[in-house]
Amino acid sequence: MGSAGVALVPFAIDWQAAPVPSLPAGPPILDSLSDVCDWLGTYRERLRVARDDEREQIGVLIGRMSARYHLRRAELA
């Protein structure tokens, strides 16, 4: 049991996402269609990574809440 009666549930993290490319500091200078396409691809990748992180955090929270629920049900039985 963790602090304040909260059960700690172990979980595995699977990191299979592609590395996020770094962007130069400051506003991008987009001189050609190729530059625009590269910038949009980087933006989409960063957005995908942020969404994946958010989903993972929600999954962990739901897992902990479920474990707490089942633990409490077992205590009351």
N, C-alpha and C positions, 0 to 999 in steps of 0.2 A: 504494500500500500504506500502511496505517496503521502505528502502532507495534506492535512485537512480531510483525510478519508477518501482521497481521490485515487483510484486504481491507475497505475501506470501500465500502458499497453505497449509492448515493443512493436516496432514496425520497421520494414525494410524500405530503403530508398533505392530506386532503380534510375540511375542517371544515364539515359541513352540519347539525350538531346544533343544536337550538334552544338559546338561551341559558338557563342555569340560573338560576331565580329566587332571589333572596337571601332568607334567613330572618332574622327578628329574633333578637337575642341572647336567651338564656334559654329556658326551657321555653315551648312554645306554649300559649296560653289558648284552648281549644276550647269555645265556648259554644253553638254551633249545629251542625246537620248540615252546613250549608254550610262552616263552618270546618273540620270534620273532613274533608270531601271535598277542600277546597283543600289542606290539609296532606298528605293521602295522595297527591294528585297531585304535589306538590312532592317528596315523598319518593321516589316512583316515578321521577320525572325524574332526580333525583340518582343513584339506583341505576342507571338506564339509562346515564347518562353515565359512571359509574365502570366499568361492565361494558364499555362501548365502548372506554374508555381502556385497560383491561386487555387486551382482544382486540388492539388496535392494537400494544401493546408486545410481545405474543407474536408477532404477525405480523412485526414488525421483527426480533426475535430469530431467528425461523426463517429469514427472508431472509438475515441475516448468516451464520448457520450454513451455509445452503445455498451461499452464495457461497464461503465458506471451503472447504467440501467440494469444490466444482467446481474451485477454484483449486488445491487440493492434488492432486486427481486429475490435473489438467493438468501439474503439476510432476513427478509420478511417471511420466507417460506418455513 
